[in-house]
Amino acid sequence: MITLYSGLVVRQALEETVIPIFEKATGERVEATFEPTTVLLSRIAEGERPDLVLGVSSSVRGLADQGVLGHEGLADIAVSAVGFARLPESPAPADELAESFLEYLRAAPAVAYTLSGASGLHFMEVLRTHDLLEVIDERAVRFSAGLTADAVVDGRASVAIQQISELRAVAGPHIVTPIPHALQSYASFAIGVRPGAPDTAAAFATALGAPDARRAFASVGLSAP
């Protein structure tokens, strides 16, 4: 068995496609833990040592600099954009301009976002920059972790903000669209292997660059690095 700590951004692609293909081909079991990168970093800081870490590229490289992961085998695997989710019958922004989107948020009955993921941290900074954080938080649904589109599907929020792949991972009728480019943050995600991990851990990291994995990432809205 090999252990994997992974950000939520690739969860759907890994669980539905990449891990099953790898396990069938190798006979090796992958035990995966999915949390925002910030949560995974906290667990690692407390002493946990998975065989593989998949997360925001800068954080994964930081773990390599600390010796938690090896520099050899580090690889960028995908790029994600921030998006928003809404129900099909709910209003959409007037156009693709940044100001229209900010007005859309001001008018939304409730906005869902995460406090711990890269997309949530970026979203809070966007709101601060435009003096909207307190306004939105008066009626926000804030997640410590997890998938924010759940709040749109179950009616707690009218808009959810998160990485596009994370929004698409939620079952139920909802539309996912990138936020305007002027407000966007493109995050690169990388994989790293712990020194001394089984050889199959390095094989799994390599498999993330295979055509099947690339197609799986693309299907959930992730771009190639």
BALOBA-1460 file (C-alpha; in Angstrom, 3 decimals):
// residues 225
<rec num="1" residu="m" x="0.000" y="0.000" z="0.000"/>
<rec num="2" residu="i" x="1.150" y="3.534" z="-0.741"/>
<rec num="3" residu="t" x="-0.256" y="6.619" z="0.949"/>
<rec num="4" residu="l" x="-1.222" y="9.797" z="-0.878"/>
<rec num="5" residu="y" x="-2.098" y="13.210" z="0.526"/>
<rec num="6" residu="s" x="-3.863" y="15.198" z="-2.181"/>
<rec num="7" residu="g" x="-5.621" y="18.496" z="-2.614"/>
<rec num="8" residu="l" x="-9.307" y="18.368" z="-3.466"/>
<rec num="9" residu="v" x="-8.747" y="19.859" z="-6.910"/>
<rec num="10" residu="v" x="-7.888" y="16.481" z="-8.476"/>
<rec num="11" residu="r" x="-10.072" y="14.253" z="-6.306"/>
<rec num="12" residu="q" x="-12.671" y="13.357" z="-8.924"/>
<rec num="13" residu="a" x="-10.099" y="12.552" z="-11.598"/>
<rec num="14" residu="l" x="-8.025" y="10.448" z="-9.210"/>
<rec num="15" residu="e" x="-10.884" y="8.521" z="-7.619"/>
<rec num="16" residu="e" x="-12.818" y="7.837" z="-10.802"/>
<rec num="17" residu="t" x="-9.983" y="7.190" z="-13.244"/>
<rec num="18" residu="v" x="-6.337" y="7.495" z="-12.258"/>
<rec num="19" residu="i" x="-6.228" y="5.438" z="-9.059"/>
<rec num="20" residu="p" x="-8.384" y="2.554" z="-10.391"/>
<rec num="21" residu="i" x="-6.235" y="2.294" z="-13.537"/>
<rec num="22" residu="f" x="-3.023" y="2.316" z="-11.488"/>
<rec num="23" residu="e" x="-4.280" y="-0.220" z="-8.958"/>
<rec num="24" residu="k" x="-5.462" y="-2.578" z="-11.704"/>
<rec num="25" residu="a" x="-2.166" y="-2.308" z="-13.592"/>
<rec num="26" residu="t" x="0.144" y="-2.714" z="-10.577"/>
<rec num="27" residu="g" x="-1.841" y="-4.600" z="-7.948"/>
<rec num="28" residu="e" x="-0.808" y="-1.846" z="-5.518"/>
<rec num="29" residu="r" x="-3.388" y="-0.174" z="-3.300"/>
<rec num="30" residu="v" x="-3.423" y="3.613" z="-3.013"/>
<rec num="31" residu="e" x="-4.752" y="4.998" z="0.266"/>
<rec num="32" residu="a" x="-5.676" y="8.597" z="-0.527"/>
<rec num="33" residu="t" x="-6.509" y="11.438" z="1.845"/>
<rec num="34" residu="f" x="-8.122" y="14.476" z="0.199"/>
<rec num="35" residu="e" x="-8.018" y="17.881" z="1.916"/>
<rec num="36" residu="p" x="-7.093" y="21.459" z="0.970"/>
<rec num="37" residu="t" x="-3.327" y="21.882" z="0.656"/>
<rec num="38" residu="t" x="-3.240" y="24.074" z="3.767"/>
<rec num="39" residu="v" x="-4.838" y="21.288" z="5.829"/>
<rec num="40" residu="l" x="-2.398" y="18.712" z="4.448"/>
<rec num="41" residu="l" x="0.545" y="20.979" z="5.287"/>
<rec num="42" residu="s" x="-0.689" y="21.266" z="8.874"/>
<rec num="43" residu="r" x="-0.858" y="17.492" z="9.211"/>
<rec num="44" residu="i" x="2.632" y="17.126" z="7.771"/>
<rec num="45" residu="a" x="3.933" y="19.820" z="10.130"/>
<rec num="46" residu="e" x="2.557" y="17.700" z="12.981"/>
<rec num="47" residu="g" x="4.726" y="14.791" z="11.848"/>
<rec num="48" residu="e" x="2.653" y="12.803" z="9.351"/>
<rec num="49" residu="r" x="4.657" y="11.426" z="6.429"/>
<rec num="50" residu="p" x="2.670" y="10.141" z="3.433"/>
<rec num="51" residu="d" x="4.493" y="8.521" z="0.528"/>
<rec num="52" residu="l" x="3.143" y="11.106" z="-1.914"/>
<rec num="53" residu="v" x="1.924" y="14.679" z="-1.648"/>
<rec num="54" residu="l" x="-0.093" y="16.332" z="-4.403"/>
<rec num="55" residu="g" x="-0.867" y="19.992" z="-3.845"/>
<rec num="56" residu="v" x="-0.169" y="23.580" z="-4.803"/>
<rec num="57" residu="s" x="3.193" y="23.526" z="-6.586"/>
<rec num="58" residu="s" x="4.905" y="26.090" z="-4.362"/>
<rec num="59" residu="s" x="3.913" y="24.143" z="-1.246"/>
<rec num="60" residu="v" x="5.077" y="20.804" z="-2.668"/>
<rec num="61" residu="r" x="8.425" y="22.320" z="-3.615"/>
<rec num="62" residu="g" x="8.646" y="23.819" z="-0.141"/>
<rec num="63" residu="l" x="8.244" y="20.342" z="1.337"/>
<rec num="64" residu="a" x="11.077" y="19.151" z="-0.911"/>
<rec num="65" residu="d" x="13.302" y="21.982" z="0.342"/>
<rec num="66" residu="q" x="12.543" y="20.817" z="3.891"/>
<rec num="67" residu="g" x="13.471" y="17.225" z="3.026"/>
<rec num="68" residu="v" x="9.941" y="15.901" z="3.534"/>
<rec num="69" residu="l" x="9.774" y="15.109" z="-0.183"/>
<rec num="70" residu="g" x="12.563" y="14.389" z="-2.636"/>
<rec num="71" residu="h" x="13.500" y="16.880" z="-5.344"/>
<rec num="72" residu="e" x="13.874" y="14.016" z="-7.783"/>
<rec num="73" residu="g" x="10.506" y="13.157" z="-9.246"/>
<rec num="74" residu="l" x="8.863" y="16.500" z="-8.478"/>
<rec num="75" residu="a" x="6.513" y="17.280" z="-11.349"/>
<rec num="76" residu="d" x="3.790" y="19.790" z="-12.168"/>
<rec num="77" residu="i" x="0.721" y="17.873" z="-13.250"/>
<rec num="78" residu="a" x="-2.155" y="20.314" z="-13.754"/>
<rec num="79" residu="v" x="-3.296" y="23.923" z="-13.686"/>
<rec num="80" residu="s" x="-6.640" y="24.968" z="-12.233"/>
<rec num="81" residu="a" x="-8.723" y="28.120" z="-12.528"/>
<rec num="82" residu="v" x="-11.231" y="29.517" z="-10.045"/>
<rec num="83" residu="g" x="-14.885" y="29.270" z="-11.021"/>
<rec num="84" residu="f" x="-18.368" y="29.803" z="-9.690"/>
<rec num="85" residu="a" x="-21.378" y="27.512" z="-9.579"/>
<rec num="86" residu="r" x="-25.064" y="28.331" z="-9.721"/>
<rec num="87" residu="l" x="-28.299" y="26.464" z="-10.350"/>
<rec num="88" residu="p" x="-29.482" y="26.386" z="-13.992"/>
<rec num="89" residu="e" x="-32.569" y="28.448" z="-13.174"/>
<rec num="90" residu="s" x="-30.746" y="31.104" z="-11.163"/>
<rec num="91" residu="p" x="-29.546" y="34.427" z="-12.645"/>
<rec num="92" residu="a" x="-26.125" y="34.706" z="-14.298"/>
<rec num="93" residu="p" x="-23.828" y="37.756" z="-14.361"/>
<rec num="94" residu="a" x="-24.795" y="40.355" z="-16.977"/>
<rec num="95" residu="d" x="-21.560" y="39.757" z="-18.911"/>
<rec num="96" residu="e" x="-17.997" y="38.486" z="-18.444"/>
<rec num="97" residu="l" x="-16.577" y="41.743" z="-17.080"/>
<rec num="98" residu="a" x="-15.107" y="41.877" z="-13.589"/>
<rec num="99" residu="e" x="-17.394" y="44.678" z="-12.396"/>
<rec num="100" residu="s" x="-20.478" y="42.785" z="-13.552"/>
<rec num="101" residu="f" x="-19.345" y="39.756" z="-11.582"/>
<rec num="102" residu="l" x="-18.753" y="41.832" z="-8.457"/>
<rec num="103" residu="e" x="-22.239" y="43.314" z="-8.805"/>
<rec num="104" residu="y" x="-23.554" y="39.796" z="-9.228"/>
<rec num="105" residu="l" x="-21.951" y="38.827" z="-5.911"/>
<rec num="106" residu="r" x="-23.355" y="41.912" z="-4.186"/>
<rec num="107" residu="a" x="-26.854" y="40.924" z="-5.289"/>
<rec num="108" residu="a" x="-26.520" y="37.219" z="-4.448"/>
<rec num="109" residu="p" x="-28.629" y="36.037" z="-1.480"/>
<rec num="110" residu="a" x="-25.708" y="33.937" z="-0.218"/>
<rec num="111" residu="v" x="-22.224" y="33.118" z="-1.486"/>
<rec num="112" residu="a" x="-20.351" y="29.933" z="-0.489"/>
<rec num="113" residu="y" x="-16.579" y="29.784" z="-0.324"/>
<rec num="114" residu="t" x="-13.856" y="27.947" z="1.568"/>
<rec num="115" residu="l" x="-11.576" y="29.402" z="4.205"/>
<rec num="116" residu="s" x="-8.719" y="26.933" z="3.768"/>
<rec num="117" residu="g" x="-8.201" y="26.254" z="0.060"/>
<rec num="118" residu="a" x="-6.231" y="28.261" z="-2.487"/>
<rec num="119" residu="s" x="-9.415" y="29.397" z="-4.209"/>
<rec num="120" residu="g" x="-10.992" y="30.592" z="-0.965"/>
<rec num="121" residu="l" x="-7.905" y="32.523" z="0.088"/>
<rec num="122" residu="h" x="-7.762" y="34.163" z="-3.338"/>
<rec num="123" residu="f" x="-11.479" y="34.948" z="-3.256"/>
<rec num="124" residu="m" x="-11.184" y="36.630" z="0.136"/>
<rec num="125" residu="e" x="-8.335" y="38.762" z="-1.194"/>
<rec num="126" residu="v" x="-10.455" y="39.770" z="-4.213"/>
<rec num="127" residu="l" x="-13.277" y="40.775" z="-1.878"/>
<rec num="128" residu="r" x="-10.918" y="42.749" z="0.360"/>
<rec num="129" residu="t" x="-9.435" y="44.556" z="-2.623"/>
<rec num="130" residu="h" x="-12.911" y="45.674" z="-3.689"/>
<rec num="131" residu="d" x="-14.179" y="46.396" z="-0.144"/>
<rec num="132" residu="l" x="-16.697" y="43.595" z="-0.360"/>
<rec num="133" residu="l" x="-15.560" y="41.067" z="2.231"/>
<rec num="134" residu="e" x="-17.747" y="42.312" z="5.083"/>
<rec num="135" residu="v" x="-20.719" y="42.795" z="2.745"/>
<rec num="136" residu="i" x="-20.502" y="39.250" z="1.352"/>
<rec num="137" residu="d" x="-19.772" y="37.698" z="4.747"/>
<rec num="138" residu="e" x="-23.025" y="39.039" z="6.158"/>
<rec num="139" residu="r" x="-24.743" y="36.279" z="4.188"/>
<rec num="140" residu="a" x="-21.899" y="33.930" z="3.253"/>
<rec num="141" residu="v" x="-21.744" y="30.170" z="3.713"/>
<rec num="142" residu="r" x="-18.131" y="29.629" z="4.721"/>
<rec num="143" residu="f" x="-16.549" y="26.176" z="4.589"/>
<rec num="144" residu="s" x="-13.550" y="25.217" z="6.715"/>
<rec num="145" residu="a" x="-12.959" y="22.547" z="4.052"/>
<rec num="146" residu="g" x="-14.990" y="20.581" z="1.534"/>
<rec num="147" residu="l" x="-16.867" y="21.248" z="-1.686"/>
<rec num="148" residu="t" x="-18.691" y="24.566" z="-1.769"/>
<rec num="149" residu="a" x="-21.069" y="23.674" z="-4.608"/>
<rec num="150" residu="d" x="-22.851" y="21.389" z="-2.134"/>
<rec num="151" residu="a" x="-24.334" y="24.585" z="-0.677"/>
<rec num="152" residu="v" x="-25.742" y="25.584" z="-4.076"/>
<rec num="153" residu="v" x="-27.240" y="22.162" z="-4.746"/>
<rec num="154" residu="d" x="-28.864" y="21.932" z="-1.297"/>
<rec num="155" residu="g" x="-30.119" y="25.547" z="-1.334"/>
<rec num="156" residu="r" x="-27.923" y="27.139" z="1.339"/>
<rec num="157" residu="a" x="-26.237" y="29.443" z="-1.200"/>
<rec num="158" residu="s" x="-27.023" y="30.856" z="-4.622"/>
<rec num="159" residu="v" x="-23.381" y="31.073" z="-5.743"/>
<rec num="160" residu="a" x="-20.360" y="28.942" z="-4.836"/>
<rec num="161" residu="i" x="-16.722" y="29.842" z="-5.439"/>
<rec num="162" residu="q" x="-13.950" y="27.250" z="-5.740"/>
<rec num="163" residu="q" x="-11.558" y="25.626" z="-8.197"/>
<rec num="164" residu="i" x="-13.496" y="24.602" z="-11.316"/>
<rec num="165" residu="s" x="-12.653" y="20.918" z="-10.889"/>
<rec num="166" residu="e" x="-13.908" y="20.981" z="-7.289"/>
<rec num="167" residu="l" x="-17.177" y="22.617" z="-8.317"/>
<rec num="168" residu="r" x="-17.672" y="20.009" z="-11.038"/>
<rec num="169" residu="a" x="-17.061" y="17.186" z="-8.560"/>
<rec num="170" residu="v" x="-20.387" y="17.849" z="-6.839"/>
<rec num="171" residu="a" x="-23.369" y="15.804" z="-8.011"/>
<rec num="172" residu="g" x="-26.596" y="17.555" z="-8.884"/>
<rec num="173" residu="p" x="-27.812" y="20.146" z="-11.390"/>
<rec num="174" residu="h" x="-25.504" y="23.143" z="-11.353"/>
<rec num="175" residu="i" x="-23.641" y="25.242" z="-13.912"/>
<rec num="176" residu="v" x="-19.917" y="25.903" z="-13.507"/>
<rec num="177" residu="t" x="-18.248" y="28.913" z="-15.155"/>
<rec num="178" residu="p" x="-14.804" y="30.523" z="-14.727"/>
<rec num="179" residu="i" x="-14.756" y="33.824" z="-12.891"/>
<rec num="180" residu="p" x="-13.655" y="36.803" z="-15.047"/>
<rec num="181" residu="h" x="-10.014" y="36.811" z="-16.109"/>
<rec num="182" residu="a" x="-9.307" y="40.106" z="-14.316"/>
<rec num="183" residu="l" x="-10.266" y="38.446" z="-11.005"/>
<rec num="184" residu="q" x="-8.772" y="35.059" z="-11.798"/>
<rec num="185" residu="s" x="-6.048" y="33.049" z="-10.098"/>
<rec num="186" residu="y" x="-4.457" y="30.140" z="-11.933"/>
<rec num="187" residu="a" x="-2.970" y="27.584" z="-9.554"/>
<rec num="188" residu="s" x="-0.380" y="25.007" z="-10.530"/>
<rec num="189" residu="f" x="-0.449" y="21.623" z="-8.794"/>
<rec num="190" residu="a" x="2.484" y="19.262" z="-8.388"/>
<rec num="191" residu="i" x="3.288" y="15.783" z="-7.076"/>
<rec num="192" residu="g" x="6.235" y="14.858" z="-4.859"/>
<rec num="193" residu="v" x="7.518" y="11.567" z="-3.440"/>
<rec num="194" residu="r" x="8.852" y="11.001" z="0.074"/>
<rec num="195" residu="p" x="12.497" y="9.855" z="0.248"/>
<rec num="196" residu="g" x="12.479" y="6.150" z="1.045"/>
<rec num="197" residu="a" x="8.915" y="5.628" z="-0.233"/>
<rec num="198" residu="p" x="8.206" y="2.362" z="-2.089"/>
<rec num="199" residu="d" x="9.144" y="2.295" z="-5.772"/>
<rec num="200" residu="t" x="5.437" y="2.093" z="-6.582"/>
<rec num="201" residu="a" x="4.981" y="5.585" z="-5.150"/>
<rec num="202" residu="a" x="7.343" y="6.988" z="-7.782"/>
<rec num="203" residu="a" x="5.522" y="4.906" z="-10.391"/>
<rec num="204" residu="f" x="2.235" y="6.492" z="-9.348"/>
<rec num="205" residu="a" x="3.727" y="9.983" z="-9.644"/>
<rec num="206" residu="t" x="4.915" y="9.117" z="-13.152"/>
<rec num="207" residu="a" x="1.456" y="7.769" z="-14.040"/>
<rec num="208" residu="l" x="-0.028" y="11.222" z="-13.456"/>
<rec num="209" residu="g" x="1.615" y="12.331" z="-16.697"/>
<rec num="210" residu="a" x="0.207" y="9.447" z="-18.747"/>
<rec num="211" residu="p" x="-2.442" y="10.059" z="-21.443"/>
<rec num="212" residu="d" x="-5.250" y="8.498" z="-19.369"/>
<rec num="213" residu="a" x="-4.470" y="10.824" z="-16.474"/>
<rec num="214" residu="r" x="-4.219" y="13.867" z="-18.730"/>
<rec num="215" residu="r" x="-7.627" y="13.105" z="-20.202"/>
<rec num="216" residu="a" x="-9.089" y="12.594" z="-16.723"/>
<rec num="217" residu="f" x="-7.723" y="15.949" z="-15.565"/>
<rec num="218" residu="a" x="-9.040" y="17.705" z="-18.666"/>
<rec num="219" residu="s" x="-12.500" y="16.181" z="-18.162"/>
<rec num="220" residu="v" x="-12.866" y="17.974" z="-14.812"/>
<rec num="221" residu="g" x="-11.614" y="21.329" z="-16.073"/>
<rec num="222" residu="l" x="-7.890" y="21.104" z="-15.351"/>
<rec num="223" residu="s" x="-5.330" y="22.243" z="-17.913"/>
<rec num="224" residu="a" x="-1.935" y="20.718" z="-18.658"/>
<rec num="225" residu="p" x="0.990" y="22.540" z="-16.983"/>
